[in-house]
């Protein structure tokens, strides 16, 4: 069966479990860049990533996630990427 990705606006915000997984993924990735695999902080963040991944996976057999500069592709829908650490001084957010 072939599916066509949605190119329109997303049907709603990403589910909270996926947002938590994305945050855990970034923490794990950044920790892996800075610390050896035996370091306690690395182990802690990778364990948290594993827990979040299992939560977002749920009953699915697999989870397809695509990342690009301006968007995230999840389960057949493109979502605009947003840097949660960026503070825009002109908009106050």
C-alpha positions in Angstrom: 0.0 0.0 0.0 1.3 3.4 -0.9 0.5 6.5 1.1 1.0 10.1 0.0 2.3 12.6 2.7 0.1 15.4 3.7 1.4 18.7 2.3 -1.4 20.8 3.9 -1.3 22.2 7.5 -1.0 19.6 10.2 -4.3 18.3 11.7 -3.3 19.6 15.1 -0.3 19.9 17.4 2.0 17.0 17.9 1.0 14.6 20.7 2.8 15.4 24.0 4.5 12.0 24.1 6.2 12.9 20.8 7.3 16.3 22.0 8.8 14.6 25.1 10.6 12.1 22.9 12.0 14.9 20.7 13.4 16.7 23.8 14.9 13.4 25.1 16.4 12.7 21.7 18.1 16.1 21.6 19.4 15.8 25.2 20.7 12.3 24.4 22.4 13.5 21.2 24.0 16.5 22.8 25.2 14.4 25.8 26.6 11.8 23.4 28.6 14.5 21.7 30.1 15.7 25.0 30.6 12.6 27.1 31.9 9.1 26.8 29.4 6.2 26.7 30.4 5.2 30.3 29.6 8.6 31.8 26.7 8.7 34.2 25.0 11.7 32.5 25.2 9.9 29.2 23.7 6.8 30.6 20.9 8.7 32.4 19.9 10.6 29.2 20.0 7.5 27.0 17.9 5.6 29.5 15.4 8.5 29.5 15.4 8.5 25.6 14.7 4.8 25.6 11.7 5.3 28.0 10.3 8.1 25.9 10.8 6.1 22.6 8.9 3.2 24.1 6.1 5.6 25.1 5.8 7.2 21.7 6.1 3.9 19.9 3.1 2.5 21.8 1.4 -0.3 20.0 3.0 0.6 16.6 5.4 -1.9 15.0 7.5 1.0 13.8 7.7 4.8 13.8 8.7 6.8 10.8 10.3 10.1 11.6 11.9 12.4 9.1 13.8 15.6 10.0 14.7 18.5 7.8 15.8 22.0 8.3 12.3 23.5 8.3 10.0 20.6 9.1 9.5 17.2 10.9 7.7 14.4 9.0 5.8 12.1 11.4 3.3 9.4 10.5 2.5 10.9 7.1 2.3 14.6 8.1 4.8 17.5 7.8 5.0 19.7 10.9 6.9 23.0 10.9 10.1 22.8 12.9 10.4 25.1 15.9 13.4 25.9 18.0 12.2 25.8 21.5 15.4 27.4 22.8 15.2 30.5 20.5 13.9 33.7 22.1 12.7 36.3 19.5 13.2 39.7 21.2 10.8 41.4 18.8 7.9 39.1 19.5 8.5 38.4 23.2 8.4 34.6 22.7 
